[in-house]
Amino acid sequence: MLKRISHTFIHVLDQDEALDFYVGKLGMVVHTDADLGVMRFLTVNLPDQPEVELVLMLPGPPAYDEATAAEIRELVAKGAAGGGVIFQTDDCHGTYERLRAAGVQFTQEPTERFYGTDCALRDPFGNAIRITQPPSGAIVVPSARELQAQP
């Protein structure tokens, strides 16, 4: 039986640049940085959630042959690789302001939604990141018609 998620992967084009962003700007910490010979296995996690690791993975061997890795690198460079992550916060507006002051560029300011307040950014490689603050009460999911009517 499956018990929990331990790792999730995103593709990056430069692991040191990824560390600068995820650790230096977002405040994550390095969990594993291991030279495995064929690859550098690099993971980060939130300080209060060490059991869930974000793998900062270079597209290439041993996971992919060179042709596939080249295609993935091209998609990552376009911001179209499909990777991303959602972080939860207790203060979306405060987190947004702190990260902006640290030089993070956002693609969307904090916005009130039925599921809480959230904002959006991309990492230096184009991976989508959302920061979400859940609402104080119950989440009421609008109907498809109500969602389509929203601006």
DRENNUFI-680879 format. One record per residue: x, y, z of N, C-alpha, C, O in turn; residue in three letters. Coordinates in nm, 3 decimals, always signed. Example, Ala and Ser with C-alpha at 12.3 -4.5 7.8 and 13.67 -1.06 7.14 Angstrom:
2
PT      n_c1      n_c2      n_c3     ca_c1     ca_c2     ca_c3      c_c1      c_c2      c_c3      o_c1      o_c2      o_c3   type
PT    +1.319    -0.569    +0.780    +1.230    -0.450    +0.780    +1.320    -0.330    +0.780    +1.424    -0.332    +0.846    ALA
PT    +1.285    -0.225    +0.708    +1.367    -0.106    +0.714    +1.290    +0.003    +0.787    +1.341    +0.114    +0.804    SER
end
This chain:
151
PT      n_c1      n_c2      n_c3     ca_c1     ca_c2     ca_c3      c_c1      c_c2      c_c3      o_c1      o_c2      o_c3   type
PT    +0.084    -0.119    +0.000    +0.000    +0.000    +0.000    +0.089    +0.125    +0.000    +0.187    +0.132    +0.073    MET
PT    +0.053    +0.221    -0.081    +0.124    +0.348    -0.084    +0.100    +0.424    +0.046    -0.011    +0.423    +0.099    LEU
PT    +0.205    +0.488    +0.097    +0.193    +0.556    +0.226    +0.206    +0.707    +0.217    +0.135    +0.780    +0.287    LYS
PT    +0.297    +0.757    +0.131    +0.317    +0.903    +0.123    +0.405    +0.934    +0.002    +0.468    +0.845    -0.055    ARG
PT    +0.409    +1.058    -0.035    +0.501    +1.105    -0.139    +0.630    +1.145    -0.068    +0.627    +1.220    +0.029    ILE
PT    +0.742    +1.094    -0.118    +0.870    +1.129    -0.058    +0.950    +1.226    -0.144    +1.022    +1.311    -0.091    SER
PT    +0.940    +1.213    -0.276    +1.017    +1.297    -0.369    +0.926    +1.337    -0.486    +0.836    +1.263    -0.525    HIS
PT    +0.951    +1.453    -0.538    +0.893    +1.494    -0.664    +1.003    +1.564    -0.742    +1.093    +1.623    -0.682    THR
PT    +0.996    +1.559    -0.874    +1.104    +1.606    -0.960    +1.063    +1.726    -1.042    +0.949    +1.735    -1.088    PHE
PT    +1.155    +1.819    -1.060    +1.140    +1.923    -1.162    +1.272    +1.929    -1.238    +1.379    +1.903    -1.183    ILE
PT    +1.262    +1.962    -1.364    +1.382    +1.975    -1.447    +1.438    +2.117    -1.436    +1.364    +2.215    -1.442    HIS
PT    +1.568    +2.124    -1.418    +1.639    +2.251    -1.416    +1.754    +2.242    -1.515    +1.797    +2.132    -1.550    VAL
PT    +1.803    +2.355    -1.559    +1.912    +2.355    -1.657    +2.048    +2.376    -1.592    +2.152    +2.353    -1.654    LEU
PT    +2.048    +2.421    -1.466    +2.173    +2.445    -1.393    +2.143    +2.423    -1.245    +2.068    +2.499    -1.184    ASP
PT    +2.202    +2.319    -1.186    +2.169    +2.286    -1.048    +2.219    +2.391    -0.949    +2.154    +2.414    -0.847    GLN
PT    +2.332    +2.454    -0.976    +2.381    +2.557    -0.884    +2.290    +2.680    -0.888    +2.262    +2.739    -0.784    ASP
PT    +2.243    +2.717    -1.006    +2.148    +2.828    -1.018    +2.016    +2.792    -0.949    +1.953    +2.876    -0.885    GLU
PT    +1.976    +2.666    -0.962    +1.854    +2.620    -0.895    +1.869    +2.629    -0.743    +1.776    +2.671    -0.674    ALA
PT    +1.986    +2.592    -0.691    +2.011    +2.605    -0.547    +2.001    +2.750    -0.503    +1.941    +2.780    -0.399    LEU
PT    +2.059    +2.839    -0.581    +2.053    +2.981    -0.547    +1.909    +3.028    -0.536    +1.874    +3.106    -0.447    ASP
PT    +1.824    +2.980    -0.626    +1.684    +3.021    -0.626    +1.605    +2.954    -0.514    +1.544    +3.022    -0.431    PHE
PT    +1.607    +2.821    -0.511    +1.522    +2.748    -0.416    +1.569    +2.763    -0.271    +1.487    +2.769    -0.180    TYR
PT    +1.700    +2.768    -0.250    +1.753    +2.784    -0.115    +1.772    +2.932    -0.083    +1.723    +2.981    +0.018    VAL
PT    +1.844    +3.003    -0.171    +1.878    +3.142    -0.145    +1.761    +3.237    -0.145    +1.760    +3.334    -0.068    GLY
PT    +1.663    +3.213    -0.231    +1.549    +3.306    -0.240    +1.423    +3.252    -0.174    +1.356    +3.324    -0.100    LYS
PT    +1.389    +3.125    -0.201    +1.265    +3.072    -0.145    +1.278    +3.023    -0.002    +1.178    +3.007    +0.067    LEU
PT    +1.402    +2.999    +0.045    +1.421    +2.960    +0.184    +1.417    +2.811    +0.211    +1.405    +2.768    +0.326    GLY
PT    +1.427    +2.731    +0.105    +1.434    +2.587    +0.125    +1.575    +2.552    +0.173    +1.663    +2.638    +0.177    MET
PT    +1.596    +2.426    +0.211    +1.727    +2.381    +0.256    +1.770    +2.259    +0.175    +1.686    +2.184    +0.124    VAL
PT    +1.900    +2.242    +0.163    +1.953    +2.125    +0.091    +1.932    +2.001    +0.178    +1.969    +1.999    +0.295    VAL
PT    +1.872    +1.900    +0.120    +1.854    +1.773    +0.188    +1.964    +1.676    +0.146    +2.031    +1.616    +0.231    HIS
PT    +1.982    +1.659    +0.014    +2.082    +1.567    -0.039    +2.155    +1.634    -0.154    +2.093    +1.692    -0.243    THR
PT    +2.286    +1.626    -0.152    +2.368    +1.672    -0.264    +2.477    +1.567    -0.281    +2.582    +1.572    -0.217    ASP
PT    +2.451    +1.472    -0.369    +2.539    +1.356    -0.383    +2.586    +1.339    -0.527    +2.506    +1.342    -0.620    ALA
PT    +2.715    +1.321    -0.543    +2.773    +1.289    -0.673    +2.763    +1.138    -0.690    +2.833    +1.063    -0.622    ASP
PT    +2.677    +1.094    -0.780    +2.657    +0.952    -0.803    +2.740    +0.900    -0.920    +2.720    +0.789    -0.968    LEU
PT    +2.834    +0.981    -0.964    +2.917    +0.942    -1.077    +2.851    +0.974    -1.210    +2.905    +1.051    -1.290    GLY
PT    +2.735    +0.916    -1.235    +2.663    +0.941    -1.360    +2.574    +1.064    -1.352    +2.524    +1.113    -1.453    VAL
PT    +2.554    +1.113    -1.230    +2.468    +1.231    -1.212    +2.487    +1.287    -1.072    +2.537    +1.220    -0.982    MET
PT    +2.446    +1.411    -1.056    +2.440    +1.475    -0.926    +2.296    +1.464    -0.877    +2.205    +1.517    -0.941    ARG
PT    +2.274    +1.396    -0.766    +2.142    +1.382    -0.708    +2.125    +1.493    -0.606    +2.186    +1.490    -0.499    PHE
PT    +2.043    +1.593    -0.640    +2.030    +1.714    -0.560    +1.885    +1.733    -0.521    +1.797    +1.744    -0.606    LEU
PT    +1.860    +1.736    -0.388    +1.725    +1.757    -0.341    +1.722    +1.869    -0.237    +1.819    +1.892    -0.165    THR
PT    +1.608    +1.938    -0.232    +1.583    +2.041    -0.133    +1.449    +2.012    -0.068    +1.367    +1.938    -0.122    VAL
PT    +1.427    +2.072    +0.048    +1.299    +2.057    +0.115    +1.272    +2.182    +0.197    +1.361    +2.264    +0.221    ASN
PT    +1.149    +2.196    +0.239    +1.114    +2.303    +0.331    +1.168    +2.267    +0.468    +1.166    +2.149    +0.506    LEU
PT    +1.217    +2.364    +0.545    +1.275    +2.334    +0.676    +1.182    +2.256    +0.768    +1.227    +2.171    +0.845    PRO
PT    +1.053    +2.283    +0.761    +0.957    +2.215    +0.848    +0.894    +2.092    +0.785    +0.802    +2.033    +0.841    ASP
PT    +0.944    +2.052    +0.667    +0.888    +1.935    +0.599    +1.000    +1.853    +0.533    +1.003    +1.841    +0.410    GLN
PT    +1.091    +1.799    +0.612    +1.206    +1.727    +0.555    +1.168    +1.596    +0.487    +1.249    +1.541    +0.413    PRO
PT    +1.049    +1.547    +0.511    +1.010    +1.418    +0.454    +0.963    +1.428    +0.308    +0.941    +1.325    +0.244    GLU
PT    +0.949    +1.549    +0.255    +0.912    +1.567    +0.114    +1.025    +1.644    +0.046    +1.051    +1.760    +0.077    VAL
PT    +1.091    +1.576    -0.048    +1.206    +1.634    -0.116    +1.171    +1.672    -0.260    +1.105    +1.596    -0.332    GLU
PT    +1.218    +1.789    -0.300    +1.206    +1.835    -0.437    +1.339    +1.807    -0.505    +1.442    +1.865    -0.468    LEU
PT    +1.339    +1.720    -0.605    +1.461    +1.684    -0.677    +1.482    +1.785    -0.789    +1.396    +1.803    -0.875    VAL
PT    +1.598    +1.850    -0.787    +1.635    +1.947    -0.890    +1.718    +1.871    -0.994    +1.839    +1.854    -0.978    LEU
PT    +1.651    +1.824    -1.098    +1.709    +1.726    -1.189    +1.750    +1.786    -1.323    +1.672    +1.854    -1.389    MET
PT    +1.873    +1.759    -1.360    +1.919    +1.795    -1.494    +1.866    +1.691    -1.592    +1.878    +1.572    -1.567    LEU
PT    +1.808    +1.734    -1.704    +1.767    +1.636    -1.804    +1.890    +1.572    -1.867    +1.975    +1.641    -1.923    PRO
PT    +1.900    +1.444    -1.858    +2.013    +1.373    -1.916    +2.025    +1.234    -1.861    +1.938    +1.188    -1.787    GLY
PT    +2.134    +1.165    -1.897    +2.155    +1.029    -1.848    +2.168    +1.031    -1.695    +2.215    +1.131    -1.641    PRO
PT    +2.131    +0.928    -1.625    +2.084    +0.800    -1.676    +1.934    +0.795    -1.702    +1.884    +0.695    -1.753    PRO
PT    +1.861    +0.901    -1.667    +1.716    +0.899    -1.682    +1.672    +0.908    -1.829    +1.569    +0.851    -1.866    ALA
PT    +1.747    +0.979    -1.910    +1.708    +1.002    -2.050    +1.826    +0.983    -2.142    +1.940    +1.012    -2.106    TYR
PT    +1.798    +0.935    -2.263    +1.903    +0.934    -2.365    +1.926    +1.078    -2.409    +1.843    +1.165    -2.381    ASP
PT    +2.036    +1.105    -2.477    +2.074    +1.243    -2.510    +1.970    +1.313    -2.598    +1.945    +1.432    -2.580    GLU
PT    +1.909    +1.242    -2.693    +1.809    +1.305    -2.780    +1.687    +1.350    -2.698    +1.637    +1.461    -2.717    ALA
PT    +1.641    +1.265    -2.608    +1.527    +1.300    -2.524    +1.564    +1.413    -2.429    +1.485    +1.506    -2.408    THR
PT    +1.684    +1.406    -2.372    +1.730    +1.512    -2.282    +1.735    +1.646    -2.353    +1.698    +1.748    -2.294    ALA
PT    +1.780    +1.648    -2.478    +1.785    +1.773    -2.556    +1.645    +1.830    -2.576    +1.625    +1.951    -2.567    ALA
PT    +1.549    +1.744    -2.603    +1.410    +1.789    -2.620    +1.356    +1.847    -2.490    +1.288    +1.949    -2.491    GLU
PT    +1.386    +1.781    -2.378    +1.339    +1.830    -2.248    +1.405    +1.964    -2.216    +1.337    +2.056    -2.169    ILE
PT    +1.535    +1.976    -2.240    +1.603    +2.104    -2.215    +1.540    +2.216    -2.297    +1.524    +2.327    -2.248    ARG
PT    +1.503    +2.187    -2.420    +1.439    +2.288    -2.505    +1.303    +2.328    -2.447    +1.269    +2.447    -2.444    GLU
PT    +1.226    +2.231    -2.401    +1.096    +2.262    -2.340    +1.113    +2.340    -2.211    +1.037    +2.433    -2.185    LEU
PT    +1.211    +2.301    -2.129    +1.236    +2.374    -2.004    +1.271    +2.518    -2.035    +1.219    +2.610    -1.971    VAL
PT    +1.358    +2.539    -2.133    +1.400    +2.675    -2.169    +1.282    +2.761    -2.214    +1.284    +2.883    -2.197    ALA
PT    +1.178    +2.699    -2.271    +1.058    +2.771    -2.314    +0.957    +2.787    -2.201    +0.856    +2.857    -2.217    LYS
PT    +0.983    +2.723    -2.087    +0.885    +2.726    -1.978    +0.768    +2.634    -2.007    +0.658    +2.656    -1.955    GLY
PT    +0.790    +2.532    -2.088    +0.682    +2.444    -2.131    +0.705    +2.299    -2.095    +0.648    +2.209    -2.156    ALA
PT    +0.790    +2.274    -1.994    +0.822    +2.136    -1.958    +0.714    +2.071    -1.873    +0.714    +1.949    -1.855    ALA
PT    +0.623    +2.151    -1.821    +0.512    +2.095    -1.745    +0.540    +2.075    -1.597    +0.452    +2.031    -1.524    GLY
PT    +0.661    +2.106    -1.552    +0.692    +2.090    -1.410    +0.641    +2.207    -1.329    +0.618    +2.316    -1.381    GLY
PT    +0.622    +2.183    -1.203    +0.580    +2.292    -1.116    +0.553    +2.242    -0.976    +0.554    +2.122    -0.949    GLY
PT    +0.528    +2.336    -0.888    +0.505    +2.303    -0.749    +0.415    +2.412    -0.688    +0.419    +2.528    -0.730    VAL
PT    +0.335    +2.372    -0.590    +0.253    +2.467    -0.515    +0.298    +2.462    -0.370    +0.303    +2.356    -0.308    ILE
PT    +0.332    +2.580    -0.316    +0.371    +2.592    -0.176    +0.255    +2.654    -0.099    +0.185    +2.740    -0.152    PHE
PT    +0.236    +2.611    +0.024    +0.134    +2.670    +0.110    +0.199    +2.766    +0.208    +0.310    +2.742    +0.255    GLN
PT    +0.131    +2.872    +0.237    +0.179    +2.973    +0.332    +0.063    +3.017    +0.421    -0.053    +2.996    +0.388    THR
PT    +0.097    +3.078    +0.534    -0.006    +3.136    +0.621    -0.033    +3.281    +0.584    -0.131    +3.339    +0.630    ASP
PT    +0.052    +3.340    +0.500    +0.042    +3.482    +0.466    +0.089    +3.503    +0.323    +0.206    +3.531    +0.298    ASP
PT    -0.002    +3.489    +0.229    +0.034    +3.500    +0.087    +0.087    +3.640    +0.055    +0.188    +3.653    -0.014    CYS
PT    +0.021    +3.742    +0.103    +0.065    +3.879    +0.073    +0.203    +3.906    +0.132    +0.289    +3.964    +0.065    HIS
PT    +0.226    +3.865    +0.256    +0.356    +3.886    +0.319    +0.466    +3.807    +0.250    +0.577    +3.859    +0.231    GLY
PT    +0.437    +3.683    +0.211    +0.536    +3.601    +0.140    +0.568    +3.664    +0.006    +0.685    +3.670    -0.034    THR
PT    +0.466    +3.710    -0.063    +0.485    +3.777    -0.192    +0.579    +3.897    -0.176    +0.673    +3.912    -0.253    TYR
PT    +0.554    +3.981    -0.077    +0.636    +4.101    -0.056    +0.780    +4.064    -0.019    +0.874    +4.126    -0.068    GLU
PT    +0.797    +3.964    +0.068    +0.931    +3.921    +0.109    +1.010    +3.867    -0.011    +1.127    +3.900    -0.028    ARG
PT    +0.945    +3.785    -0.093    +1.015    +3.727    -0.209    +1.042    +3.832    -0.316    +1.146    +3.829    -0.382    LEU
PT    +0.950    +3.925    -0.335    +0.976    +4.035    -0.430    +1.097    +4.115    -0.387    +1.180    +4.152    -0.470    ARG
PT    +1.108    +4.142    -0.257    +1.222    +4.216    -0.204    +1.352    +4.139    -0.224    +1.459    +4.199    -0.232    ALA
PT    +1.342    +4.006    -0.233    +1.460    +3.921    -0.255    +1.493    +3.907    -0.403    +1.588    +3.838    -0.440    ALA
PT    +1.414    +3.974    -0.489    +1.442    +3.972    -0.632    +1.365    +3.870    -0.712    +1.393    +3.852    -0.831    GLY
PT    +1.269    +3.802    -0.651    +1.187    +3.705    -0.724    +1.087    +3.782    -0.810    +1.020    +3.874    -0.763    VAL
PT    +1.077    +3.742    -0.936    +0.982    +3.806    -1.028    +0.856    +3.721    -1.037    +0.863    +3.601    -1.065    GLN
PT    +0.743    +3.782    -1.014    +0.614    +3.713    -1.014    +0.543    +3.731    -1.147    +0.560    +3.831    -1.216    PHE
PT    +0.464    +3.632    -1.182    +0.380    +3.639    -1.301    +0.237    +3.676    -1.265    +0.156    +3.708    -1.353    THR
PT    +0.205    +3.671    -1.136    +0.071    +3.708    -1.089    +0.079    +3.752    -0.944    +0.140    +3.685    -0.860    GLN
PT    +0.017    +3.865    -0.915    +0.011    +3.915    -0.778    -0.087    +3.832    -0.696    -0.167    +3.758    -0.754    GLU
PT    -0.083    +3.843    -0.563    -0.180    +3.770    -0.481    -0.323    +3.803    -0.523    -0.360    +3.919    -0.539    PRO
PT    -0.402    +3.699    -0.541    -0.539    +3.711    -0.588    -0.629    +3.624    -0.502    -0.595    +3.510    -0.469    THR
PT    -0.743    +3.679    -0.466    -0.841    +3.604    -0.387    -0.915    +3.507    -0.479    -0.962    +3.545    -0.586    GLU
PT    -0.924    +3.381    -0.436    -0.993    +3.277    -0.512    -1.078    +3.195    -0.416    -1.067    +3.211    -0.294    ARG
PT    -1.161    +3.109    -0.469    -1.247    +3.029    -0.381    -1.167    +2.939    -0.287    -1.213    +2.907    -0.178    PHE
PT    -1.048    +2.899    -0.327    -0.965    +2.809    -0.246    -0.864    +2.884    -0.159    -0.781    +2.822    -0.093    TYR
PT    -0.871    +3.016    -0.159    -0.781    +3.097    -0.077    -0.719    +3.208    -0.159    -0.773    +3.251    -0.260    GLY
PT    -0.604    +3.254    -0.114    -0.530    +3.360    -0.181    -0.405    +3.297    -0.241    -0.335    +3.221    -0.173    THR
PT    -0.377    +3.327    -0.366    -0.254    +3.274    -0.422    -0.192    +3.370    -0.521    -0.255    +3.464    -0.569    ASP
PT    -0.064    +3.343    -0.551    +0.011    +3.421    -0.649    +0.098    +3.323    -0.728    +0.109    +3.206    -0.692    CYS
PT    +0.158    +3.372    -0.836    +0.232    +3.282    -0.924    +0.365    +3.344    -0.965    +0.380    +3.466    -0.974    ALA
PT    +0.461    +3.256    -0.988    +0.592    +3.295    -1.037    +0.650    +3.179    -1.115    +0.590    +3.071    -1.120    LEU
PT    +0.763    +3.200    -1.176    +0.836    +3.093    -1.244    +0.978    +3.093    -1.189    +1.034    +3.198    -1.158    ARG
PT    +1.034    +2.974    -1.179    +1.174    +2.967    -1.137    +1.261    +3.011    -1.255    +1.207    +3.039    -1.362    ASP
PT    +1.392    +3.019    -1.239    +1.477    +3.068    -1.347    +1.472    +2.984    -1.475    +1.522    +3.026    -1.580    PRO
PT    +1.411    +2.865    -1.467    +1.406    +2.775    -1.582    +1.268    +2.767    -1.644    +1.248    +2.697    -1.743    PHE
PT    +1.172    +2.838    -1.587    +1.037    +2.840    -1.643    +0.937    +2.752    -1.572    +0.820    +2.751    -1.610    GLY
PT    +0.979    +2.678    -1.470    +0.885    +2.593    -1.397    +0.785    +2.679    -1.320    +0.822    +2.777    -1.255    ASN
PT    +0.659    +2.641    -1.329    +0.552    +2.716    -1.263    +0.552    +2.691    -1.113    +0.564    +2.577    -1.068    ALA
PT    +0.539    +2.799    -1.037    +0.530    +2.790    -0.891    +0.411    +2.876    -0.848    +0.394    +2.989    -0.894    ILE
PT    +0.330    +2.819    -0.759    +0.221    +2.895    -0.700    +0.241    +2.894    -0.550    +0.292    +2.798    -0.493    ARG
PT    +0.202    +3.002    -0.487    +0.207    +3.014    -0.342    +0.064    +3.041    -0.298    +0.002    +3.138    -0.341    ILE
PT    +0.013    +2.952    -0.212    -0.129    +2.956    -0.177    -0.148    +2.966    -0.026    -0.081    +2.899    +0.053    THR
PT    -0.241    +3.051    +0.012    -0.284    +3.063    +0.150    -0.429    +3.015    +0.156    -0.517    +3.077    +0.098    GLN
PT    -0.454    +2.903    +0.226    -0.591    +2.853    +0.231    -0.684    +2.953    +0.300    -0.638    +3.037    +0.378    PRO
PT    -0.813    +2.945    +0.271    -0.908    +3.035    +0.337    -0.923    +2.997    +0.484    -0.888    +2.886    +0.524    PRO
PT    -0.976    +3.089    +0.564    -0.992    +3.062    +0.706    -1.108    +2.966    +0.731    -1.110    +2.898    +0.834    SER
PT    -1.202    +2.960    +0.640    -1.316    +2.870    +0.657    -1.314    +2.757    +0.557    -1.211    +2.727    +0.496    GLY
PT    -1.427    +2.695    +0.542    -1.440    +2.583    +0.450    -1.427    +2.631    +0.305    -1.467    +2.742    +0.270    ALA
PT    -1.372    +2.545    +0.223    -1.363    +2.574    +0.079    -1.492    +2.532    +0.013    -1.534    +2.417    +0.025    ILE
PT    -1.555    +2.625    -0.057    -1.676    +2.596    -0.132    -1.640    +2.605    -0.279    -1.610    +2.712    -0.331    VAL
PT    -1.644    +2.492    -0.346    -1.605    +2.486    -0.487    -1.722    +2.532    -0.573    -1.831    +2.475    -0.567    VAL
PT    -1.700    +2.636    -0.653    -1.807    +2.684    -0.741    -1.837    +2.581    -0.850    -1.756    +2.493    -0.879    PRO
PT    -1.953    +2.594    -0.909    -1.988    +2.507    -1.021    -1.902    +2.545    -1.142    -1.841    +2.652    -1.145    SER
PT    -1.899    +2.459    -1.240    -1.824    +2.487    -1.364    -1.876    +2.614    -1.429    -1.797    +2.693    -1.482    ALA
PT    -2.006    +2.635    -1.427    -2.066    +2.755    -1.486    -2.022    +2.880    -1.411    -1.991    +2.982    -1.473    ARG
PT    -2.018    +2.874    -1.278    -1.973    +2.988    -1.199    -1.825    +3.018    -1.225    -1.786    +3.135    -1.235    GLU
PT    -1.744    +2.915    -1.236    -1.601    +2.935    -1.265    -1.581    +2.998    -1.402    -1.497    +3.087    -1.417    LEU
PT    -1.656    +2.954    -1.500    -1.642    +3.009    -1.635    -1.686    +3.154    -1.642    -1.638    +3.229    -1.727    GLN
PT    -1.777    +3.195    -1.554    -1.827    +3.332    -1.554    -1.732    +3.429    -1.488    -1.747    +3.551    -1.502    ALA
PT    -1.633    +3.377    -1.414    -1.538    +3.465    -1.345    -1.440    +3.526    -1.444    -1.401    +3.462    -1.542    GLN
PT    -1.401    +3.654    -1.417    -1.304    +3.719    -1.507    -1.167    +3.657    -1.500    -1.076    +3.701    -1.570    PRO
end
